[in-house]
Amino acid sequence: MRLEIKDLHVFYGKIEAIKGISVVVNQGEIVTLIGANGAGKTTTLKTISGLRPVSSGAILFDGQDISGMSAHQRVEIGISQVPEGRGIFPGMSVLENLEIGKYFRKDRKSEMQEDLEKVYSLFPRLKERTSQSGGTLSGGEQQMLAIGRALMSRPKVLLLDEPSMGLAPMMIQNIFNIITEINKSLGTTILLVEQNAQQALQRADRAYVLETGKVVKEAKASDLLNDPAVREAYLGTGAH
Amino acid sequence: MKLTDINLRDKGAAIWEGWDRPRRTIFVIALIALVGIMPFAGNFSFTSILDTPISSYQDVLVYPIGMFVLMGLGLNIVVGKSGLLDLGYVAFFAIGAYTMAILSTRTHLNAWEILPIGMGLAMLSGVLLGLPTLRLRGDYLAIVTLGFGEIVRIVTLNISVTGGTNGIARIPNPPAIGPLKFGLMNSVNFFWLVFAMILLVIWMIRRLSVRRPGRAWEAIRQDEDVAMLMGVPTLRYKIWSFSIGAAVGGAAGVIYASKVMVIAPQMFTFNVSVLILSCIVFGGMGNMWGVVFGGVILAYLPERIRFITDARQLVYGIVLVVIMNVRPDGLLPRKKREKIKAKTGAKNV
């Protein structure tokens, strides 16, 4: 598996939100996109998952250009996104939310039990709440459900859009631990978009820094953690 | 206890859950039998209070009541289940009615043979309308469908094959099925026919709701973007929802034309779309039984109070306003799911 974005341009009407981004995600990696509000992080993810059309450029998945594919076909070939703000179906139970994550799978019946077990072992909290409706879960539980639901489709690459948004510090730690575990134990490749640059850089292998629709820096995550310019802009120096 | 808190829907569901299979069967059969004898209630001692002044009670049961319920159920698939606001539903009704009118007066096909053709044409127009427009969302879709409803009406006004303003007259009644005749004097048989169609649609919706299409529609209604991310082919399911709704509207149109025998463009105005939508909102959007109640009440009430002539529309309006204030989600709203009963499949998880 290799996900490659080549010179991607995306427009909202006349406004160019993504101005030629190139990103590579290799098998088994955790890659993170960091940047301020409006840098184009979410738009990049939405374009990879097919919610936004590509204006120019290419998205290659295992060497095949998928930029013309519809969103549901991209789920089929192994791209799964955890949307920003979690996107739980509030009127469905936890179990129904998880089941719909498997919507397209041809052999969903035989896989269902096994994958539910897998998700429940990652998130024991969800098992206690199978029959509760998604809308009544706490923020952290909803994030767990959103990640679990995305895993139900057995993705090769998991796109995570700000999993730490609106969560308590303890819960953020918890969620990031699980993300690392998914990468290590299931071998799922992860593309992570985060505002919480500190956490994201600690967990990731490589990182891209986005600014107003362009990649301004690309490096190993550990290098960026110690990069003075990045520290200044995104991490806080601790001196103030 | 506030009026808004009364939840007949959950009470009804709780009673239903508590019953075993034979009990449910008996209840359903008894209910069908009870509705089946409704046409005779107008002449019977104490139930004669139901009789409608001025218009014939048995005719009122077919149109508007039966037709409103049938079309309400069809539109509910689109508006209530999949959350697509369709303001031009009357177009499919008109297409069904004109298919019946044109084919029956120019060919030897009878109503039963035209019924599938009318449904097919309505479905086809649903697909043709849906393919470009279902990429739109919310208000934009509502505007386009509203336009479609008007286009169909204006086309029927202006082309010769539909008879222009005069419409089409001398549409034959459907041929008899065994001892059941369908003529001017057989309103009861028409009522049973429409009732059978309603039961069929209810059965179909119940089947679809618990299966994959129902899940897909529910997901699309709650969050279309996320539904796409889950791998639901949203456009395909939206078009399915649209065309199934259209087919029900088309079927209603065919039967309606064969009963009234004369149709004209002014029967298919925007008002009808709004009235059908009102039945859904009034009864409880997304809940089949709510739609049935809403349709019955909104169709029956204006006929029942016809004797107060000019004040009729006023009373009708006041009833609508009051009910929507007291019960903003409709009479029998869709279930708000706080705690969902664990499914049998989830036990061993």
Boltz contact constraints between the chains, C-beta under 6 A:
constraints:
  - contact:
      token1: [A, 49]
      token2: [B, 229]
      max_distance: 6.0
  - contact:
      token1: [A, 51]
      token2: [B, 225]
      max_distance: 6.0
  - contact:
      token1: [A, 71]
      token2: [B, 228]
      max_distance: 6.0
  - contact:
      token1: [A, 72]
      token2: [B, 231]
      max_distance: 6.0
  - contact:
      token1: [A, 72]
      token2: [B, 233]
      max_distance: 6.0
  - contact:
      token1: [A, 75]
      token2: [B, 231]
      max_distance: 6.0
  - contact:
      token1: [A, 81]
      token2: [B, 229]
      max_distance: 6.0
  - contact:
      token1: [A, 83]
      token2: [B, 226]
      max_distance: 6.0
  - contact:
      token1: [A, 83]
      token2: [B, 229]
      max_distance: 6.0
  - contact:
      token1: [A, 87]
      token2: [B, 223]
      max_distance: 6.0
  - contact:
      token1: [A, 87]
      token2: [B, 226]
      max_distance: 6.0
  - contact:
      token1: [A, 89]
      token2: [B, 222]
      max_distance: 6.0
  - contact:
      token1: [A, 91]
      token2: [B, 222]
      max_distance: 6.0
  - contact:
      token1: [A, 91]
      token2: [B, 337]
      max_distance: 6.0
  - contact:
      token1: [A, 93]
      token2: [B, 340]
      max_distance: 6.0
  - contact:
      token1: [A, 95]
      token2: [B, 346]
      max_distance: 6.0
  - contact:
      token1: [A, 100]
      token2: [B, 219]
      max_distance: 6.0
  - contact:
      token1: [A, 100]
      token2: [B, 230]
      max_distance: 6.0
  - contact:
      token1: [A, 101]
      token2: [B, 230]
      max_distance: 6.0
  - contact:
      token1: [A, 103]
      token2: [B, 230]
      max_distance: 6.0
  - contact:
      token1: [A, 103]
      token2: [B, 231]
      max_distance: 6.0
  - contact:
      token1: [A, 103]
      token2: [B, 232]
      max_distance: 6.0
  - contact:
      token1: [A, 104]
      token2: [B, 231]
      max_distance: 6.0
  - contact:
      token1: [A, 116]
      token2: [B, 349]
      max_distance: 6.0
  - contact:
      token1: [A, 130]
      token2: [B, 346]
      max_distance: 6.0
  - contact:
      token1: [A, 131]
      token2: [B, 340]
      max_distance: 6.0
  - contact:
      token1: [A, 131]
      token2: [B, 342]
      max_distance: 6.0
  - contact:
      token1: [A, 133]
      token2: [B, 337]
      max_distance: 6.0
  - contact:
      token1: [A, 133]
      token2: [B, 338]
      max_distance: 6.0
  - contact:
      token1: [A, 133]
      token2: [B, 340]
      max_distance: 6.0
